[in-house]
């Protein structure tokens, strides 16, 4: 069996990963990077995107669990249903 290799970015909080990703994107958009560095930044960026997506997925699962009542039924949402498109409500 093979184990997934854990990288340092796997432990980053969402906000920190997002800030690093924004920095990577800015550097890539600057047009000042040689091809090798551009590819390295692209690889770093794809890893950071995966970290951000993982954190969002984890948060979604937590929210779904919190929405469940003790008997396993979904708690009624407090937001009203969306009005049909074209209605003047």
Backbone as JSON Lines, residues from 0, in Angstrom:
{"i":0,"aa":"X","n":[0.84,-1.19,0.0],"ca":[0.0,0.0,0.0],"c":[0.87,1.24,0.0]}
{"i":1,"aa":"X","n":[0.48,2.22,-0.76],"ca":[1.26,3.45,-0.8],"c":[0.57,4.52,0.04]}
{"i":2,"aa":"X","n":[1.39,5.3,0.72],"ca":[0.87,6.4,1.53],"c":[1.03,7.69,0.76]}
{"i":3,"aa":"X","n":[0.05,8.59,0.94],"ca":[0.16,9.9,0.31],"c":[1.26,10.68,1.01]}
{"i":4,"aa":"X","n":[2.07,11.36,0.23],"ca":[3.15,12.17,0.8],"c":[2.55,13.47,1.29]}
{"i":5,"aa":"X","n":[2.8,13.78,2.55],"ca":[2.29,15.01,3.15],"c":[3.3,16.13,2.93]}
{"i":6,"aa":"X","n":[2.82,17.26,2.44],"ca":[3.68,18.4,2.21],"c":[3.41,19.46,3.28]}
{"i":7,"aa":"X","n":[4.35,20.39,3.49],"ca":[4.15,21.43,4.5],"c":[2.89,22.25,4.25]}
{"i":8,"aa":"X","n":[2.49,22.43,3.0],"ca":[1.31,23.23,2.71],"c":[0.02,22.53,3.14]}
{"i":9,"aa":"X","n":[0.08,21.22,3.39],"ca":[-1.12,20.49,3.82],"c":[-1.63,20.97,5.17]}
{"i":10,"aa":"X","n":[-0.77,21.55,5.99],"ca":[-1.15,22.0,7.32],"c":[-1.52,23.48,7.38]}
{"i":11,"aa":"X","n":[-1.5,24.15,6.25],"ca":[-1.81,25.58,6.24],"c":[-3.29,25.82,6.5]}
{"i":12,"aa":"X","n":[-3.59,26.84,7.29],"ca":[-4.99,27.25,7.41],"c":[-5.47,27.84,6.08]}
{"i":13,"aa":"X","n":[-6.75,27.84,5.86],"ca":[-7.32,28.31,4.6],"c":[-6.84,29.73,4.25]}
{"i":14,"aa":"X","n":[-6.94,30.63,5.2],"ca":[-6.6,32.03,4.93],"c":[-5.15,32.2,4.5]}
{"i":15,"aa":"X","n":[-4.25,31.46,5.15],"ca":[-2.82,31.55,4.8],"c":[-2.57,30.95,3.41]}
{"i":16,"aa":"X","n":[-3.2,29.83,3.12],"ca":[-3.05,29.21,1.8],"c":[-3.57,30.14,0.72]}
{"i":17,"aa":"X","n":[-4.69,30.81,0.99],"ca":[-5.26,31.72,0.01],"c":[-4.35,32.92,-0.24]}
{"i":18,"aa":"X","n":[-3.76,33.47,0.82],"ca":[-2.82,34.59,0.67],"c":[-1.61,34.17,-0.16]}
{"i":19,"aa":"X","n":[-1.08,32.98,0.12],"ca":[0.07,32.48,-0.65],"c":[-0.32,32.28,-2.11]}
{"i":20,"aa":"X","n":[-1.52,31.77,-2.33],"ca":[-1.99,31.56,-3.7],"c":[-2.1,32.89,-4.44]}
{"i":21,"aa":"X","n":[-2.63,33.89,-3.77],"ca":[-2.73,35.22,-4.38],"c":[-1.35,35.75,-4.74]}
{"i":22,"aa":"X","n":[-0.38,35.51,-3.88],"ca":[1.0,35.95,-4.13],"c":[1.58,35.23,-5.35]}
{"i":23,"aa":"X","n":[1.31,33.95,-5.44],"ca":[1.79,33.16,-6.58],"c":[1.19,33.69,-7.88]}
{"i":24,"aa":"X","n":[-0.1,33.96,-7.86],"ca":[-0.78,34.47,-9.06],"c":[-0.2,35.83,-9.46]}
{"i":25,"aa":"X","n":[0.01,36.71,-8.49],"ca":[0.6,38.02,-8.8],"c":[1.99,37.87,-9.42]}
{"i":26,"aa":"X","n":[2.79,36.96,-8.88],"ca":[4.14,36.75,-9.42],"c":[4.06,36.21,-10.85]}
{"i":27,"aa":"X","n":[3.12,35.31,-11.08],"ca":[2.99,34.73,-12.42],"c":[2.5,35.76,-13.43]}
{"i":28,"aa":"X","n":[1.69,36.7,-12.98],"ca":[1.15,37.73,-13.87],"c":[2.15,38.84,-14.16]}
{"i":29,"aa":"X","n":[3.26,38.88,-13.44],"ca":[4.21,39.97,-13.56],"c":[5.03,39.93,-14.85]}
{"i":30,"aa":"X","n":[5.06,38.82,-15.54],"ca":[5.83,38.66,-16.78],"c":[7.34,38.73,-16.56]}
{"i":31,"aa":"X","n":[7.8,38.72,-15.33],"ca":[9.23,38.82,-15.05],"c":[9.89,37.47,-14.75]}
{"i":32,"aa":"X","n":[9.13,36.41,-14.71],"ca":[9.67,35.11,-14.32],"c":[10.16,34.32,-15.53]}
{"i":33,"aa":"X","n":[11.34,33.71,-15.41],"ca":[11.78,32.79,-16.46],"c":[10.89,31.55,-16.43]}
{"i":34,"aa":"X","n":[10.91,30.79,-17.5],"ca":[10.02,29.65,-17.66],"c":[10.13,28.66,-16.5]}
{"i":35,"aa":"X","n":[11.33,28.35,-16.05],"ca":[11.5,27.38,-14.97],"c":[10.82,27.85,-13.69]}
{"i":36,"aa":"X","n":[10.98,29.13,-13.37],"ca":[10.36,29.67,-12.16],"c":[8.84,29.76,-12.33]}
{"i":37,"aa":"X","n":[8.42,30.06,-13.54],"ca":[6.98,30.12,-13.83],"c":[6.34,28.76,-13.62]}
{"i":38,"aa":"X","n":[7.0,27.71,-14.08],"ca":[6.49,26.36,-13.89],"c":[6.49,25.96,-12.41]}
{"i":39,"aa":"X","n":[7.52,26.35,-11.69],"ca":[7.58,26.06,-10.25],"c":[6.45,26.77,-9.51]}
{"i":40,"aa":"X","n":[6.19,28.02,-9.87],"ca":[5.1,28.77,-9.25],"c":[3.75,28.15,-9.59]}
{"i":41,"aa":"X","n":[3.62,27.7,-10.84],"ca":[2.37,27.04,-11.25],"c":[2.13,25.8,-10.42]}
{"i":42,"aa":"X","n":[3.18,25.01,-10.22],"ca":[3.06,23.79,-9.41],"c":[2.68,24.15,-7.97]}
{"i":43,"aa":"X","n":[3.33,25.17,-7.43],"ca":[3.01,25.61,-6.07],"c":[1.56,26.08,-5.99]}
{"i":44,"aa":"X","n":[1.14,26.8,-7.0],"ca":[-0.24,27.3,-7.03],"c":[-1.27,26.19,-7.08]}
{"i":45,"aa":"X","n":[-0.99,25.15,-7.87],"ca":[-1.95,24.04,-7.95],"c":[-2.05,23.31,-6.61]}
{"i":46,"aa":"X","n":[-0.94,23.2,-5.9],"ca":[-0.97,22.57,-4.57],"c":[-1.77,23.43,-3.6]}
{"i":47,"aa":"X","n":[-1.59,24.74,-3.67],"ca":[-2.33,25.63,-2.79],"c":[-3.83,25.61,-3.1]}
{"i":48,"aa":"X","n":[-4.18,25.49,-4.36],"ca":[-5.6,25.37,-4.73],"c":[-6.18,24.11,-4.11]}
{"i":49,"aa":"X","n":[-5.43,23.03,-4.15],"ca":[-5.9,21.78,-3.54],"c":[-6.08,21.94,-2.03]}
{"i":50,"aa":"X","n":[-5.17,22.64,-1.39],"ca":[-5.28,22.88,0.05],"c":[-6.53,23.7,0.35]}
{"i":51,"aa":"X","n":[-6.73,24.77,-0.41],"ca":[-7.91,25.62,-0.2],"c":[-9.19,24.83,-0.42]}
{"i":52,"aa":"X","n":[-9.24,24.04,-1.47],"ca":[-10.44,23.25,-1.76],"c":[-10.69,22.23,-0.65]}
{"i":53,"aa":"X","n":[-9.62,21.63,-0.14],"ca":[-9.75,20.67,0.94],"c":[-10.33,21.34,2.19]}
{"i":54,"aa":"X","n":[-9.83,22.54,2.51],"ca":[-10.33,23.26,3.69],"c":[-11.8,23.62,3.51]}
{"i":55,"aa":"X","n":[-12.18,24.03,2.31],"ca":[-13.58,24.36,2.05],"c":[-14.47,23.13,2.16]}
{"i":56,"aa":"X","n":[-13.99,22.01,1.64],"ca":[-14.75,20.76,1.74],"c":[-14.94,20.35,3.2]}
{"i":57,"aa":"X","n":[-13.88,20.49,4.0],"ca":[-13.96,20.17,5.43],"c":[-14.99,21.06,6.12]}
{"i":58,"aa":"X","n":[-14.97,22.35,5.79],"ca":[-15.92,23.28,6.4],"c":[-17.35,22.93,6.0]}
{"i":59,"aa":"X","n":[-17.56,22.55,4.75],"ca":[-18.89,22.17,4.29],"c":[-19.42,20.97,5.06]}
{"i":60,"aa":"X","n":[-18.57,19.98,5.28],"ca":[-18.97,18.79,6.04],"c":[-19.35,19.18,7.47]}
{"i":61,"aa":"X","n":[-18.56,20.05,8.08],"ca":[-18.86,20.49,9.45],"c":[-20.2,21.21,9.51]}
{"i":62,"aa":"X","n":[-20.47,22.08,8.53],"ca":[-21.74,22.8,8.49],"c":[-22.89,21.81,8.34]}
{"i":63,"aa":"X","n":[-22.73,20.83,7.45],"ca":[-23.78,19.83,7.25],"c":[-24.04,19.06,8.54]}
{"i":64,"aa":"X","n":[-22.99,18.72,9.27],"ca":[-23.16,18.01,10.54],"c":[-23.87,18.88,11.56]}
{"i":65,"aa":"X","n":[-23.54,20.17,11.58],"ca":[-24.18,21.08,12.53],"c":[-25.66,21.29,12.21]}
{"i":66,"aa":"X","n":[-26.02,21.12,10.94],"ca":[-27.41,21.29,10.55],"c":[-28.29,20.11,10.98]}
{"i":67,"aa":"X","n":[-27.68,19.01,11.32],"ca":[-28.45,17.85,11.74],"c":[-28.88,17.98,13.19]}
{"i":68,"aa":"X","n":[-30.1,17.59,13.45],"ca":[-30.57,17.57,14.83],"c":[-30.15,16.26,15.47]}
{"i":69,"aa":"X","n":[-30.44,16.1,16.72],"ca":[-30.06,14.89,17.44],"c":[-30.68,13.63,16.85]}
{"i":70,"aa":"X","n":[-31.87,13.73,16.27],"ca":[-32.51,12.54,15.71],"c":[-32.19,12.32,14.24]}
{"i":71,"aa":"X","n":[-31.26,13.09,13.72],"ca":[-30.79,12.88,12.35],"c":[-31.56,13.63,11.29]}
{"i":72,"aa":"X","n":[-32.51,14.45,11.69],"ca":[-33.28,15.23,10.72],"c":[-32.6,16.58,10.5]}
{"i":73,"aa":"X","n":[-32.73,17.1,9.31],"ca":[-32.16,18.41,9.04],"c":[-32.93,19.48,9.79]}
{"i":74,"aa":"X","n":[-32.21,20.43,10.33],"ca":[-32.82,21.57,10.99],"c":[-33.43,22.45,9.91]}
{"i":75,"aa":"X","n":[-34.62,22.97,10.18],"ca":[-35.26,23.85,9.21],"c":[-34.39,25.07,8.98]}
{"i":76,"aa":"X","n":[-34.18,25.41,7.76],"ca":[-33.37,26.57,7.43],"c":[-34.17,27.84,7.7]}
{"i":77,"aa":"X","n":[-33.49,28.87,8.14],"ca":[-34.17,30.12,8.46],"c":[-34.29,31.04,7.26]}
{"i":78,"aa":"X","n":[-33.58,30.74,6.17],"ca":[-33.65,31.58,4.99],"c":[-34.91,31.25,4.19]}
{"i":79,"aa":"X","n":[-35.62,32.26,3.71],"ca":[-36.8,31.98,2.91],"c":[-36.4,31.4,1.56]}
{"i":80,"aa":"X","n":[-37.28,30.63,0.94],"ca":[-36.95,30.09,-0.39],"c":[-36.78,31.22,-1.38]}
{"i":81,"aa":"X","n":[-36.02,30.95,-2.41],"ca":[-35.78,31.97,-3.43],"c":[-37.07,32.24,-4.2]}
{"i":82,"aa":"X","n":[-37.27,33.49,-4.54],"ca":[-38.43,33.85,-5.35],"c":[-38.22,33.38,-6.77]}
{"i":83,"aa":"X","n":[-39.29,32.94,-7.45],"ca":[-39.14,32.52,-8.84],"c":[-38.6,33.67,-9.71]}
{"i":84,"aa":"X","n":[-37.86,33.3,-10.71],"ca":[-37.3,34.28,-11.62],"c":[-38.43,35.03,-12.32]}
{"i":85,"aa":"X","n":[-38.33,36.32,-12.36],"ca":[-39.34,37.14,-13.04],"c":[-40.45,37.6,-12.12]}
{"i":86,"aa":"X","n":[-40.47,37.16,-10.87],"ca":[-41.54,37.61,-9.96],"c":[-41.16,38.96,-9.38]}
{"i":87,"aa":"X","n":[-42.13,39.68,-8.96],"ca":[-41.91,41.01,-8.4],"c":[-42.0,40.97,-6.89]}
{"i":88,"aa":"X","n":[-41.79,39.85,-6.29],"ca":[-41.92,39.72,-4.84],"c":[-40.91,40.51,-4.1]}
